[in-house]
Amino acid sequence: MSREQPLAGRVAFVTGASRGIGAAVAVELGRLGAHVVAAARTQGGLEETDDAIRAAGGEAATLLPLDLTQGSEVDAVGPSLWQRFGRLDAFVHCAGMLGRLTPLAHLDPKVWDATLALDLTASWRLIRTLEPPLRAAAAGRAVVLASARPPLAYWGLYGTMQAALVHLVQTWADEVARSPLAVNLCDPGVVATRLRSQAMPAADFAAMRRPEDVAPAIAALCLPSETRRGALVRLAAATAEPVANTAP
């Protein structure tokens, strides 16, 4: 391990790693020395992430095409990682969907179910399958991206899922608080991503931070030196540095 690669020898699992913040975090973790297991539905996007990791000085990633709404596939992830690597040191959960911005009374139940399956149920299943190897690590770290905002008209579906996700992850953090595993949430704020373009297609994306701007602060939560537990880390708009942390 070196000062330039503080995660050398460690294994990090990243969801949503084919594009956006997930891909940028995977590249940053690889640059810091971790062996990255990159998961997403899109094989082509994962291959582009792998190329970017190697261009940044990291080792070739393990690519895992995965549909997080398929419960049996998710349940197999933890045992498979343990069998292949014998360890899991970090988990960064970036996958999620917006659903639809519409009045709650007009919301299609199929859209509700699909959003629930990815944004919340998949997160719970990942906790189930990844906790054992993360607990076994000397300094296991888990980071879940979430947006914590006050209720806002038409954002009821997304806001409900995100509020529930925050509760879920902070509960998990409290349950493992006496172990070496540190679990935190990160709200990256306004970033030029596909989800943001779906929500606000008329926004000025040229003025927004890019995924690579916030990736270092998110990856830093995976370092062995991170001591917070159950924190919701919000990244400042100008600097992408942590500005406020809340815990139960």
Salt bridges, closest charged atoms under 4 A:
GLU28 OE2 - ARG31 NH2 2.72
ASP50 OD2 - ARG54 NH2 3.09
ASP51 OD1 - ARG54 NH2 3.28
GLU59 OE2 - HIS35 ND1 2.51
ASP75 OD2 - ARG125 NH2 2.59
ASP75 OD1 - ARG128 NH1 3.46
ASP89 OD2 - ARG87 NE 2.80
GLU131 OE2 - ARG135 NE 2.89
ASP187 OD2 - ARG149 NH1 2.50
ASP187 OD2 - ARG234 NH1 3.62
GLU226 OE2 - ARG228 NE 2.78
